[in-house]
Amino acid sequence: MKAQGDRAAERRREDRALIEAGAAALRHRTNQDRYGGLSHPDAAYALASVLDALSFGLRELPDDVRAAAVAAGVELSKKRT
């Protein structure tokens, strides 16, 4: 039972890191885009804040919401070309 709890805790840490990385990448790109003339970064900053909030409460999230947040974090962490 303890091993299962340890695995769940490790998965939460990994998921949190992925979500937080996505939020950080989104903020970074938005800051860069502002130098390029982006005039309304509010939506991007709002999404990053939502991802941060979701990462704080992973234990309480339904599995589908958690999976969507992790997928968003992974996608946002990808380098743009």
N, CA, C and O atoms as CSV, one atom per row, in Angstrom:
chain,resi,resn,atom,element,x,y,z
A,1,MET,N,N,0.817,-1.185,0.000
A,1,MET,CA,C,0.000,0.000,0.000
A,1,MET,C,C,0.868,1.258,0.000
A,1,MET,O,O,0.574,2.224,-0.704
A,2,LYS,N,N,1.948,1.236,0.803
A,2,LYS,CA,C,2.834,2.394,0.841
A,2,LYS,C,C,3.479,2.630,-0.514
A,2,LYS,O,O,3.638,3.775,-0.937
A,3,ALA,N,N,3.849,1.560,-1.193
A,3,ALA,CA,C,4.469,1.709,-2.514
A,3,ALA,C,C,3.503,2.366,-3.488
A,3,ALA,O,O,3.909,3.191,-4.306
A,4,GLN,N,N,2.234,2.007,-3.406
A,4,GLN,CA,C,1.228,2.621,-4.282
A,4,GLN,C,C,1.101,4.111,-3.971
A,4,GLN,O,O,1.000,4.927,-4.887
A,5,GLY,N,N,1.106,4.467,-2.704
A,5,GLY,CA,C,1.053,5.874,-2.306
A,5,GLY,C,C,2.277,6.633,-2.764
A,5,GLY,O,O,2.181,7.789,-3.179
A,6,ASP,N,N,3.440,5.981,-2.690
A,6,ASP,CA,C,4.676,6.608,-3.164
A,6,ASP,C,C,4.630,6.851,-4.660
A,6,ASP,O,O,5.071,7.895,-5.141
A,7,ARG,N,N,4.091,5.880,-5.398
A,7,ARG,CA,C,3.974,6.041,-6.856
A,7,ARG,C,C,3.021,7.183,-7.195
A,7,ARG,O,O,3.289,7.973,-8.100
A,8,ALA,N,N,1.915,7.267,-6.471
A,8,ALA,CA,C,0.946,8.340,-6.723
A,8,ALA,C,C,1.562,9.698,-6.424
A,8,ALA,O,O,1.346,10.657,-7.167
A,9,ALA,N,N,2.321,9.785,-5.349
A,9,ALA,CA,C,2.975,11.049,-4.996
A,9,ALA,C,C,4.018,11.429,-6.048
A,9,ALA,O,O,4.135,12.598,-6.419
A,10,GLU,N,N,4.766,10.451,-6.521
A,10,GLU,CA,C,5.766,10.716,-7.564
A,10,GLU,C,C,5.087,11.170,-8.854
A,10,GLU,O,O,5.568,12.084,-9.524
A,11,ARG,N,N,3.987,10.539,-9.194
A,11,ARG,CA,C,3.258,10.935,-10.407
A,11,ARG,C,C,2.735,12.362,-10.277
A,11,ARG,O,O,2.786,13.131,-11.237
A,12,ARG,N,N,2.230,12.721,-9.094
A,12,ARG,CA,C,1.760,14.092,-8.880
A,12,ARG,C,C,2.907,15.082,-9.047
A,12,ARG,O,O,2.734,16.142,-9.648
A,13,ARG,N,N,4.071,14.741,-8.517
A,13,ARG,CA,C,5.234,15.627,-8.666
A,13,ARG,C,C,5.610,15.786,-10.136
A,13,ARG,O,O,5.899,16.891,-10.595
A,14,GLU,N,N,5.605,14.671,-10.868
A,14,GLU,CA,C,5.936,14.730,-12.298
A,14,GLU,C,C,4.896,15.546,-13.053
A,14,GLU,O,O,5.246,16.384,-13.884
A,15,ASP,N,N,3.625,15.305,-12.769
A,15,ASP,CA,C,2.554,16.052,-13.437
A,15,ASP,C,C,2.661,17.536,-13.116
A,15,ASP,O,O,2.528,18.379,-14.004
A,16,ARG,N,N,2.902,17.855,-11.853
A,16,ARG,CA,C,3.038,19.253,-11.447
A,16,ARG,C,C,4.180,19.918,-12.204
A,16,ARG,O,O,4.043,21.048,-12.672
A,17,ALA,N,N,5.292,19.229,-12.323
A,17,ALA,CA,C,6.452,19.781,-13.026
A,17,ALA,C,C,6.129,20.038,-14.498
A,17,ALA,O,O,6.535,21.061,-15.049
A,18,LEU,N,N,5.406,19.122,-15.137
A,18,LEU,CA,C,5.036,19.307,-16.543
A,18,LEU,C,C,4.107,20.504,-16.724
A,18,LEU,O,O,4.275,21.299,-17.649
A,19,ILE,N,N,3.131,20.624,-15.837
A,19,ILE,CA,C,2.183,21.739,-15.928
A,19,ILE,C,C,2.899,23.062,-15.672
A,19,ILE,O,O,2.699,24.034,-16.400
A,20,GLU,N,N,3.725,23.092,-14.645
A,20,GLU,CA,C,4.454,24.323,-14.324
A,20,GLU,C,C,5.431,24.707,-15.442
A,20,GLU,O,O,5.619,25.891,-15.720
A,21,ALA,N,N,6.047,23.717,-16.077
A,21,ALA,CA,C,6.948,24.001,-17.196
A,21,ALA,C,C,6.186,24.610,-18.364
A,21,ALA,O,O,6.678,25.528,-19.020
A,22,GLY,N,N,5.001,24.104,-18.621
A,22,GLY,CA,C,4.177,24.677,-19.685
A,22,GLY,C,C,3.782,26.111,-19.396
A,22,GLY,O,O,3.831,26.965,-20.281
A,23,ALA,N,N,3.390,26.377,-18.158
A,23,ALA,CA,C,3.019,27.741,-17.772
A,23,ALA,C,C,4.221,28.681,-17.900
A,23,ALA,O,O,4.087,29.803,-18.389
A,24,ALA,N,N,5.379,28.223,-17.464
A,24,ALA,CA,C,6.589,29.048,-17.559
A,24,ALA,C,C,6.967,29.319,-19.010
A,24,ALA,O,O,7.342,30.439,-19.359
A,25,ALA,N,N,6.868,28.290,-19.857
A,25,ALA,CA,C,7.187,28.463,-21.275
A,25,ALA,C,C,6.217,29.449,-21.932
A,25,ALA,O,O,6.620,30.277,-22.749
A,26,LEU,N,N,4.949,29.352,-21.572
A,26,LEU,CA,C,3.959,30.274,-22.130
A,26,LEU,C,C,4.264,31.704,-21.710
A,26,LEU,O,O,4.198,32.617,-22.533
A,27,ARG,N,N,4.593,31.910,-20.457
A,27,ARG,CA,C,4.949,33.265,-20.002
A,27,ARG,C,C,6.187,33.779,-20.726
A,27,ARG,O,O,6.241,34.937,-21.139
A,28,HIS,N,N,7.176,32.908,-20.874
A,28,HIS,CA,C,8.421,33.313,-21.546
A,28,HIS,C,C,8.154,33.733,-22.991
A,28,HIS,O,O,8.612,34.785,-23.438
A,29,ARG,N,N,7.405,32.896,-23.715
A,29,ARG,CA,C,7.103,33.241,-25.114
A,29,ARG,C,C,6.266,34.504,-25.202
A,29,ARG,O,O,6.457,35.315,-26.108
A,30,THR,N,N,5.348,34.674,-24.275
A,30,THR,CA,C,4.515,35.877,-24.290
A,30,THR,C,C,5.370,37.111,-24.035
A,30,THR,O,O,5.179,38.143,-24.679
A,31,ASN,N,N,6.308,37.012,-23.102
A,31,ASN,CA,C,7.212,38.140,-22.861
A,31,ASN,C,C,8.024,38.460,-24.103
A,31,ASN,O,O,8.204,39.629,-24.443
A,32,GLN,N,N,8.517,37.429,-24.783
A,32,GLN,CA,C,9.271,37.661,-26.014
A,32,GLN,C,C,8.383,38.291,-27.086
A,32,GLN,O,O,8.803,39.214,-27.784
A,33,ASP,N,N,7.170,37.795,-27.211
A,33,ASP,CA,C,6.255,38.324,-28.221
A,33,ASP,C,C,5.878,39.776,-27.948
A,33,ASP,O,O,5.608,40.533,-28.880
A,34,ARG,N,N,5.860,40.157,-26.703
A,34,ARG,CA,C,5.561,41.555,-26.366
A,34,ARG,C,C,6.628,42.470,-26.950
A,34,ARG,O,O,6.319,43.576,-27.391
A,35,TYR,N,N,7.878,42.023,-26.957
A,35,TYR,CA,C,8.943,42.818,-27.574
A,35,TYR,C,C,8.750,42.903,-29.078
A,35,TYR,O,O,9.193,43.861,-29.711
A,36,GLY,N,N,8.091,41.907,-29.652
A,36,GLY,CA,C,7.831,41.894,-31.079
A,36,GLY,C,C,6.558,42.626,-31.461
A,36,GLY,O,O,6.203,42.674,-32.639
A,37,GLY,N,N,5.872,43.190,-30.494
A,37,GLY,CA,C,4.705,43.995,-30.815
A,37,GLY,C,C,3.374,43.435,-30.343
A,37,GLY,O,O,2.340,44.046,-30.610
A,38,LEU,N,N,3.353,42.303,-29.657
A,38,LEU,CA,C,2.099,41.766,-29.134
A,38,LEU,C,C,1.512,42.785,-28.173
A,38,LEU,O,O,2.152,43.175,-27.197
A,39,SER,N,N,0.293,43.212,-28.456
A,39,SER,CA,C,-0.273,44.295,-27.656
A,39,SER,C,C,-1.258,43.828,-26.595
A,39,SER,O,O,-1.570,44.589,-25.679
A,40,HIS,N,N,-1.754,42.603,-26.692
A,40,HIS,CA,C,-2.735,42.110,-25.724
A,40,HIS,C,C,-2.338,40.722,-25.227
A,40,HIS,O,O,-2.881,39.717,-25.685
A,41,PRO,N,N,-1.396,40.669,-24.295
A,41,PRO,CA,C,-0.926,39.376,-23.800
A,41,PRO,C,C,-1.808,38.790,-22.697
A,41,PRO,O,O,-1.484,37.743,-22.137
A,42,ASP,N,N,-2.911,39.453,-22.384
A,42,ASP,CA,C,-3.718,39.077,-21.222
A,42,ASP,C,C,-4.184,37.622,-21.250
A,42,ASP,O,O,-4.135,36.943,-20.224
A,43,ALA,N,N,-4.629,37.139,-22.393
A,43,ALA,CA,C,-5.144,35.771,-22.477
A,43,ALA,C,C,-4.044,34.752,-22.192
A,43,ALA,O,O,-4.284,33.751,-21.517
A,44,ALA,N,N,-2.857,35.000,-22.698
A,44,ALA,CA,C,-1.748,34.076,-22.463
A,44,ALA,C,C,-1.357,34.057,-20.988
A,44,ALA,O,O,-1.124,32.991,-20.417
A,45,TYR,N,N,-1.286,35.227,-20.380
A,45,TYR,CA,C,-0.952,35.285,-18.956
A,45,TYR,C,C,-2.053,34.653,-18.112
A,45,TYR,O,O,-1.771,34.012,-17.100
A,46,ALA,N,N,-3.293,34.830,-18.522
A,46,ALA,CA,C,-4.412,34.222,-17.794
A,46,ALA,C,C,-4.334,32.692,-17.864
A,46,ALA,O,O,-4.537,32.012,-16.859
A,47,LEU,N,N,-4.042,32.157,-19.047
A,47,LEU,CA,C,-3.916,30.705,-19.189
A,47,LEU,C,C,-2.773,30.180,-18.324
A,47,LEU,O,O,-2.912,29.141,-17.679
A,48,ALA,N,N,-1.653,30.883,-18.307
A,48,ALA,CA,C,-0.531,30.463,-17.465
A,48,ALA,C,C,-0.946,30.452,-15.994
A,48,ALA,O,O,-0.551,29.560,-15.244
A,49,SER,N,N,-1.728,31.425,-15.588
A,49,SER,CA,C,-2.200,31.464,-14.196
A,49,SER,C,C,-3.153,30.317,-13.889
A,49,SER,O,O,-3.110,29.748,-12.799
A,50,VAL,N,N,-4.010,29.978,-14.839
A,50,VAL,CA,C,-4.917,28.847,-14.650
A,50,VAL,C,C,-4.110,27.555,-14.505
A,50,VAL,O,O,-4.412,26.728,-13.645
A,51,LEU,N,N,-3.104,27.386,-15.329
A,51,LEU,CA,C,-2.256,26.188,-15.220
A,51,LEU,C,C,-1.559,26.131,-13.867
A,51,LEU,O,O,-1.457,25.062,-13.266
A,52,ASP,N,N,-1.080,27.269,-13.387
A,52,ASP,CA,C,-0.468,27.302,-12.065
A,52,ASP,C,C,-1.465,26.869,-10.995
A,52,ASP,O,O,-1.136,26.069,-10.120
A,53,ALA,N,N,-2.678,27.397,-11.068
A,53,ALA,CA,C,-3.704,27.049,-10.077
A,53,ALA,C,C,-4.027,25.558,-10.127
A,53,ALA,O,O,-4.190,24.922,-9.086
A,54,LEU,N,N,-4.119,25.002,-11.329
A,54,LEU,CA,C,-4.390,23.569,-11.453
A,54,LEU,C,C,-3.260,22.735,-10.874
A,54,LEU,O,O,-3.502,21.689,-10.272
A,55,SER,N,N,-2.028,23.193,-11.051
A,55,SER,CA,C,-0.892,22.416,-10.548
A,55,SER,C,C,-0.872,22.373,-9.021
A,55,SER,O,O,-0.360,21.416,-8.440
A,56,PHE,N,N,-1.414,23.381,-8.372
A,56,PHE,CA,C,-1.430,23.400,-6.907
A,56,PHE,C,C,-2.433,22.409,-6.337
A,56,PHE,O,O,-2.238,21.901,-5.232
A,57,GLY,N,N,-3.501,22.126,-7.068
A,57,GLY,CA,C,-4.546,21.258,-6.539
A,57,GLY,C,C,-4.692,19.946,-7.269
A,57,GLY,O,O,-5.809,19.456,-7.430
A,58,LEU,N,N,-3.603,19.365,-7.713
A,58,LEU,CA,C,-3.669,18.139,-8.513
A,58,LEU,C,C,-4.399,17.000,-7.818
A,58,LEU,O,O,-5.108,16.230,-8.466
A,59,ARG,N,N,-4.234,16.890,-6.527
A,59,ARG,CA,C,-4.830,15.783,-5.786
A,59,ARG,C,C,-6.354,15.811,-5.877
A,59,ARG,O,O,-6.996,14.760,-5.872
A,60,GLU,N,N,-6.932,17.005,-5.959
A,60,GLU,CA,C,-8.384,17.137,-5.969
A,60,GLU,C,C,-8.990,17.138,-7.372
A,60,GLU,O,O,-10.211,17.087,-7.514
A,61,LEU,N,N,-8.164,17.196,-8.393
A,61,LEU,CA,C,-8.687,17.290,-9.762
A,61,LEU,C,C,-9.234,15.957,-10.259
A,61,LEU,O,O,-8.671,14.902,-9.966
A,62,PRO,N,N,-10.335,16.005,-11.015
A,62,PRO,CA,C,-10.780,14.796,-11.710
A,62,PRO,C,C,-9.689,14.347,-12.697
A,62,PRO,O,O,-8.922,15.165,-13.206
A,63,ASP,N,N,-9.637,13.056,-12.951
A,63,ASP,CA,C,-8.577,12.514,-13.814
A,63,ASP,C,C,-8.548,13.153,-15.198
A,63,ASP,O,O,-7.471,13.395,-15.742
A,64,ASP,N,N,-9.729,13.431,-15.781
A,64,ASP,CA,C,-9.731,14.011,-17.126
A,64,ASP,C,C,-9.216,15.447,-17.132
A,64,ASP,O,O,-8.564,15.862,-18.090
A,65,VAL,N,N,-9.495,16.201,-16.089
A,65,VAL,CA,C,-8.990,17.580,-15.995
A,65,VAL,C,C,-7.476,17.553,-15.790
A,65,VAL,O,O,-6.738,18.329,-16.396
A,66,ARG,N,N,-7.036,16.655,-14.934
A,66,ARG,CA,C,-5.597,16.516,-14.690
A,66,ARG,C,C,-4.866,16.130,-15.971
A,66,ARG,O,O,-3.819,16.695,-16.287
A,67,ALA,N,N,-5.413,15.174,-16.702
A,67,ALA,CA,C,-4.790,14.745,-17.961
A,67,ALA,C,C,-4.742,15.889,-18.968
A,67,ALA,O,O,-3.751,16.045,-19.682
A,68,ALA,N,N,-5.793,16.679,-19.031
A,68,ALA,CA,C,-5.826,17.814,-19.958
A,68,ALA,C,C,-4.798,18.874,-19.555
A,68,ALA,O,O,-4.145,19.461,-20.417
A,69,ALA,N,N,-4.654,19.119,-18.263
A,69,ALA,CA,C,-3.669,20.094,-17.793
A,69,ALA,C,C,-2.255,19.625,-18.107
A,69,ALA,O,O,-1.414,20.417,-18.532
A,70,VAL,N,N,-1.995,18.340,-17.897
A,70,VAL,CA,C,-0.668,17.795,-18.202
A,70,VAL,C,C,-0.405,17.872,-19.708
A,70,VAL,O,O,0.689,18.248,-20.128
A,71,ALA,N,N,-1.400,17.518,-20.514
A,71,ALA,CA,C,-1.237,17.589,-21.973
A,71,ALA,C,C,-0.964,19.029,-22.417
A,71,ALA,O,O,-0.133,19.262,-23.295
A,72,ALA,N,N,-1.654,19.982,-21.817
A,72,ALA,CA,C,-1.418,21.390,-22.151
A,72,ALA,C,C,0.000,21.794,-21.757
A,72,ALA,O,O,0.684,22.489,-22.509
A,73,GLY,N,N,0.439,21.358,-20.581
A,73,GLY,CA,C,1.791,21.675,-20.143
A,73,GLY,C,C,2.849,21.114,-21.080
A,73,GLY,O,O,3.821,21.792,-21.415
A,74,VAL,N,N,2.651,19.880,-21.495
A,74,VAL,CA,C,3.591,19.250,-22.424
A,74,VAL,C,C,3.604,20.005,-23.761
A,74,VAL,O,O,4.666,20.307,-24.304
A,75,GLU,N,N,2.433,20.298,-24.268
A,75,GLU,CA,C,2.338,20.988,-25.569
A,75,GLU,C,C,2.960,22.383,-25.507
A,75,GLU,O,O,3.679,22.788,-26.421
A,76,LEU,N,N,2.681,23.111,-24.433
A,76,LEU,CA,C,3.217,24.463,-24.302
A,76,LEU,C,C,4.726,24.467,-24.071
A,76,LEU,O,O,5.396,25.461,-24.350
A,77,SER,N,N,5.257,23.362,-23.562
A,77,SER,CA,C,6.706,23.271,-23.317
A,77,SER,C,C,7.506,22.999,-24.574
A,77,SER,O,O,8.723,23.181,-24.591
A,78,LYS,N,N,6.830,22.566,-25.621
A,78,LYS,CA,C,7.537,22.270,-26.873
A,78,LYS,C,C,8.097,23.549,-27.475
A,78,LYS,O,O,7.485,24.615,-27.406
A,79,LYS,N,N,9.262,23.414,-28.057
A,79,LYS,CA,C,9.885,24.569,-28.695
A,79,LYS,C,C,9.128,24.930,-29.965
A,79,LYS,O,O,8.695,24.063,-30.725
A,80,ARG,N,N,8.985,26.220,-30.171
A,80,ARG,CA,C,8.380,26.701,-31.419
A,80,ARG,C,C,9.441,26.739,-32.498
A,80,ARG,O,O,10.619,26.972,-32.230
A,81,THR,N,N,9.007,26.508,-33.709
A,81,THR,CA,C,9.962,26.590,-34.826
A,81,THR,C,C,9.576,27.675,-35.772
A,81,THR,O,O,10.260,27.894,-36.772
